[in-house]
Amino acid sequence: MNTGTETAQRAARLALVGALLLLGLWVAHGFIAALLWAVVLTIAVDPLHLKLRAMLHGSHRIVIPLIITLLAALVVLIPLGFGIGQALREAHDITRLIAEAQAQGVPVPDWVDRLPVGSQAVRDWWLTHLARPEDAAEQLRLLSNSEWLTHSRAIGANVAHRAVVFGFTLLTLFFVLRDRDALIAQGRIAVSRLFGPAGERVGTQAIRSVRGTIDGLVLVGLGVGALMAIVYLVAGVPHPLLLGGATAIAAMIPFGAPLLFVLAAVLLLLQGSVVGAVAVVAIGLVIIFIADHFLRPAMIGGATQLPFLWVLIGILGGVETLGLLGLFIGPAVMAVLVMLWREFLAPAAEPTT
């Protein structure tokens, strides 16, 4: 009788816990991305956090998490503000060019004649669609129809949503850093009770994978962006610092940086610099080849003990599923799965004596 009652009570508790868990996920689903970003950032900055704690004795509870949170905000907001300011300056010039095009048309620029191929076709299209004021006005009207207005509203709503997520991520980062020790202790107890000794190994592997991915993607991407900014500056690409920052972000995603190389080459071709365009693409491809085939496999694979093919699958699959957050979550998931697979095969692989 007692056994049956205890079994029923255990089932009821499990059902209640499951229902509450699902309800909690449903209530908090809009903030899950921010929570995961906060976890990724905490793993990334934890070495800095520990160093500051060792330097600033007695003030690590509030001051250090606040300093790190402000630094994280500045790392994002300063480049973003620079880009927005540059875009606003460009918008003023574009507005002036649009007014001139509507009044006078757009004459064929000199760089069209310097194109290595297709110069006559480009000239003919330009004369047909942009040279006369009425043709230029028609093209501008097509660019400013209601569909573009709808897209601009959607972009505005998306930017507002991401700003809210970013703010909540910073808030969560502060509280996670503040309560770091207590959260780690609670996590170890919970993992040990739920999964036993294997649970802590899984957590350690996931943390190691996230940190290795951050080093391999973010640090290498920043290095690629810095080198390419120098190349853009020497080659005479417009706005080399802004384009170098965009290249750094694109270089964090596999196969993303070459798109920026092509954009820089197009800008140089528009200025008539064919040699500069070829040089930018060639140097960029060499830099990204070294980064993708030597630096990243060593940094990510060495930290996760994961073949780089699986790292690449984790990165690309994570980006497709989770967006930018998948850059760090995807490889961690793959590293944990490969670790569990190796542990599963280990006893059978050992020779019997």
C-alpha positions in Angstrom: 0.0 0.0 0.0 2.7 2.4 1.0 4.8 1.5 -2.1 1.8 2.2 -4.4 1.2 5.5 -2.7 4.8 6.6 -2.9 4.9 5.6 -6.6 1.8 7.7 -7.3 3.2 10.7 -5.4 6.5 10.4 -7.3 4.7 10.3 -10.6 2.6 13.3 -9.5 5.7 15.3 -8.5 7.4 14.5 -11.8 4.3 15.5 -13.7 4.1 18.7 -11.8 7.8 19.5 -12.3 7.5 18.8 -16.0 4.4 21.0 -16.3 6.1 23.8 -14.4 9.2 23.5 -16.5 7.3 23.7 -19.7 5.3 26.7 -18.4 8.5 28.4 -17.3 10.1 27.8 -20.8 7.0 29.2 -22.4 7.0 32.3 -20.2 10.7 33.0 -20.7 11.1 31.8 -24.3 11.6 35.4 -25.5 14.6 35.8 -23.2 16.3 32.4 -23.8 18.6 33.9 -26.5 19.7 36.6 -24.1 20.3 34.1 -21.3 22.4 31.9 -23.6 24.4 35.0 -24.8 25.0 35.9 -21.2 26.3 32.4 -20.5 28.6 32.5 -23.6 29.9 35.9 -22.5 30.5 34.8 -19.0 32.6 31.8 -20.2 34.5 34.2 -22.4 35.3 36.8 -19.7 35.7 34.5 -16.8 39.5 34.4 -17.0 39.5 38.2 -16.9 37.0 38.1 -14.0 39.3 35.9 -12.0 42.4 38.0 -12.7 40.6 41.2 -11.6 39.3 39.4 -8.4 42.9 38.5 -7.6 44.0 42.1 -8.1 41.1 43.9 -6.4 40.6 42.1 -3.1 37.3 42.7 -1.3 35.6 44.5 -4.2 34.8 41.6 -6.6 31.1 41.2 -5.5 29.8 44.3 -7.3 32.6 46.4 -8.7 34.3 43.8 -11.0 31.1 42.5 -12.5 30.0 46.1 -13.2 33.3 47.0 -14.8 33.2 43.9 -17.1 29.6 44.5 -18.0 30.4 48.1 -19.0 33.4 47.0 -21.0 31.2 44.4 -22.9 28.7 47.2 -23.6 31.4 49.5 -24.9 33.0 46.8 -27.1 29.6 46.6 -29.0 28.4 50.2 -28.8 31.6 52.1 -29.8 32.0 50.3 -33.2 28.2 50.4 -33.7 28.1 54.2 -33.0 31.1 54.7 -35.4 29.3 52.8 -38.1 26.0 54.7 -37.6 27.8 58.0 -37.7 29.5 57.0 -40.9 26.3 55.9 -42.4 24.6 59.2 -41.6 27.4 61.1 -43.3 27.1 58.9 -46.3 23.3 59.4 -46.3 23.7 63.1 -46.7 25.9 62.6 -49.7 23.4 60.1 -51.2 20.5 62.5 -50.7 22.4 65.2 -52.6 23.3 62.8 -55.4 19.6 61.7 -55.7 18.5 65.3 -56.0 21.1 65.9 -58.8 20.1 62.7 -60.6 16.4 63.7 -60.6 17.2 67.2 -62.0 20.0 66.4 -64.5 20.3 62.6 -64.9 23.4 60.6 -64.1 26.2 60.9 -66.7 28.2 57.8 -67.5 31.2 57.8 -65.1 34.8 57.6 -66.3 35.4 54.2 -64.6 33.0 52.5 -67.0 35.5 52.9 -69.9 38.3 51.4 -67.6 36.4 48.2 -66.9 38.4 45.1 -68.0 35.3 43.5 -69.5 31.8 44.5 -70.4 32.4 48.2 -70.5 30.3 48.7 -73.6 27.4 46.8 -72.2 27.5 48.8 -69.0 27.7 52.1 -71.0 24.6 51.1 -73.0 22.6 50.2 -69.9 23.6 53.4 -68.2 22.6 55.5 -71.2 19.3 53.8 -71.4 18.3 53.8 -67.7 20.2 56.7 -65.9 21.6 59.3 -68.3 18.4 61.2 -68.9 16.6 62.9 -65.9 13.3 61.1 -66.6 15.0 57.7 -66.7 16.9 58.3 -63.5 13.8 59.5 -61.8 12.0 56.3 -62.9 14.8 54.1 -61.4 14.7 56.1 -58.2 10.9 55.7 -58.0 11.2 52.0 -58.3 13.7 52.0 -55.4 11.4 54.0 -53.2 8.1 52.1 -53.6 5.9 50.8 -50.7 7.7 47.4 -50.6 10.9 49.2 -49.5 9.0 51.1 -46.9 7.6 47.9 -45.6 11.1 46.4 -45.4 12.4 49.5 -43.6 9.6 49.2 -40.9 10.5 45.5 -40.4 14.1 46.4 -40.1 13.3 49.0 -37.5 11.2 46.6 -35.4 14.0 44.0 -35.6 16.6 46.6 -34.4 14.4 47.5 -31.5 14.0 43.8 -30.5 17.7 43.2 -30.7 18.4 46.3 -28.6 16.1 44.9 -25.9 17.8 41.5 -26.1 21.2 43.2 -25.9 20.2 45.2 -22.8 18.8 42.1 -21.0 22.0 40.2 -22.0 24.1 42.8 -20.2 21.9 42.7 -17.2 22.0 38.9 -17.0 25.8 39.0 -17.5 26.2 41.3 -14.5 24.1 39.1 -12.2 25.8 35.9 -13.4 29.2 37.3 -12.7 28.1 38.6 -9.4 26.8 35.3 -8.2 29.4 33.2 -10.1 30.7 31.1 -7.2 27.2 30.2 -5.9 25.9 29.3 -9.4 28.9 27.1 -10.0 28.4 25.3 -6.7 24.7 24.8 -7.3 25.4 23.6 -10.9 27.9 21.0 -9.7 25.4 19.7 -7.1 22.6 19.5 -9.6 24.7 17.9 -12.4 26.1 15.3 -10.0 22.6 14.3 -8.7 21.1 14.2 -12.2 23.9 12.6 -14.3 26.6 11.4 -11.9 30.3 11.8 -12.6 29.7 12.0 -16.4 27.7 15.3 -15.9 30.7 17.3 -14.7 32.8 16.0 -17.6 30.1 17.1 -20.0 30.0 20.6 -18.5 33.7 20.9 -18.5 33.9 19.8 -22.2 31.1 22.3 -23.1 32.9 25.2 -21.4 36.2 24.3 -23.0 34.6 24.1 -26.4 32.9 27.5 -26.1 36.1 29.1 -24.9 38.1 27.5 -27.7 35.5 28.5 -30.3 35.6 32.1 -29.0 39.4 32.2 -29.4 39.3 30.5 -32.8 36.5 32.6 -34.2 36.5 36.0 -32.5 40.3 36.5 -32.0 41.2 35.2 -35.4 38.4 37.2 -37.0 39.7 40.3 -35.3 43.2 39.6 -36.6 41.9 39.1 -40.1 40.0 42.3 -39.9 43.0 44.3 -38.6 45.3 42.9 -41.4 42.7 43.6 -44.1 42.1 47.2 -42.8 45.8 47.8 -43.4 45.5 46.2 -46.9 42.4 48.4 -47.7 44.2 51.5 -46.5 47.3 50.8 -48.7 45.1 49.9 -51.7 43.0 53.1 -51.4 39.6 51.4 -50.6 37.1 54.0 -49.3 36.5 53.9 -45.5 39.2 51.3 -44.8 38.6 51.2 -41.0 34.8 50.7 -41.4 35.3 48.0 -44.0 38.0 46.4 -41.9 35.6 46.2 -39.0 32.9 44.6 -41.2 35.6 42.1 -42.5 36.4 41.2 -38.9 32.8 40.4 -38.2 32.4 38.5 -41.5 35.6 36.5 -40.8 34.1 35.0 -37.7 31.7 33.1 -39.9 33.2 30.5 -42.3 33.3 31.7 -45.9 32.0 35.2 -44.9 35.1 37.3 -45.3 35.5 36.7 -49.1 32.3 38.6 -49.6 33.9 41.7 -48.1 37.0 41.2 -50.2 34.8 41.2 -53.3 33.0 44.4 -52.1 36.4 46.1 -51.6 37.5 45.0 -55.0 34.3 46.4 -56.6 34.9 49.8 -54.9 38.4 49.8 -56.3 37.2 48.9 -59.7 34.7 51.8 -59.6 37.7 54.0 -59.0 39.6 52.5 -61.9 42.2 50.6 -59.8 42.2 47.1 -61.4 45.6 46.2 -59.9 44.4 47.2 -56.4 41.2 45.2 -56.7 43.2 42.1 -57.7 45.7 42.6 -54.9 43.0 43.0 -52.3 41.2 39.8 -53.3 44.5 37.8 -53.6 45.9 39.0 -50.2 42.6 38.5 -48.5 42.3 34.9 -49.8 45.8 34.1 -48.6 45.1 35.5 -45.1 41.8 33.7 -44.8 43.4 30.5 -46.1 46.0 30.6 -43.3 43.4 31.5 -40.7 40.9 28.7 -41.7 43.5 25.9 -42.4 46.1 26.5 -39.7 45.0 29.0 -36.9 41.4 28.0 -36.3 41.9 24.2 -36.4 44.7 24.5 -33.9 42.8 26.8 -31.5 39.4 25.2 -31.7 40.3 21.6 -32.3 43.1 21.8 -29.7 40.7 23.1 -27.0 37.8 20.7 -27.8 39.8 17.6 -29.0 37.4 17.7 -32.0 38.3 17.2 -35.6 37.9 20.4 -37.5 35.3 18.9 -39.8 33.0 18.5 -36.9 33.8 21.9 -35.7 32.8 23.3 -39.1 29.6 21.3 -39.0 28.8 22.6 -35.6 29.5 26.2 -36.6 27.5 26.2 -39.9 24.7 24.1 -38.5 24.6 26.3 -35.4 24.4 29.5 -37.5 21.6 28.0 -39.6 19.6 27.0 -36.6 20.4 29.6 -33.9 21.8 32.5 -35.9 24.9 34.2 -34.6 24.6 32.5 -31.2 25.0 29.1 -33.0 28.6 30.0 -33.7 29.4 29.1 -30.1 26.6 26.7 -29.1 27.0 24.5 -32.2 30.6 23.5 -31.7 29.9 22.9 -27.9 27.1 20.5 -28.7 29.2 18.6 -31.2 32.2 18.4 -28.8 29.9 17.0 -26.1 28.4 14.4 -28.4 31.8 13.3 -29.7 33.1 13.0 -26.1 30.1 10.9 -25.1 30.6 8.7 -28.2 34.3 8.2 -27.4 33.5 7.3 -23.8 30.8 4.8 -25.0 33.3 3.1 -27.3 36.3 3.2 -24.8 35.6 0.0 -22.9 35.1 -2.1 -26.1 38.2 -0.6 -27.6 40.4 -1.7 -24.6 42.2 -5.0 -25.2 41.2 -7.8 -22.8 44.0 -9.5 -20.8 
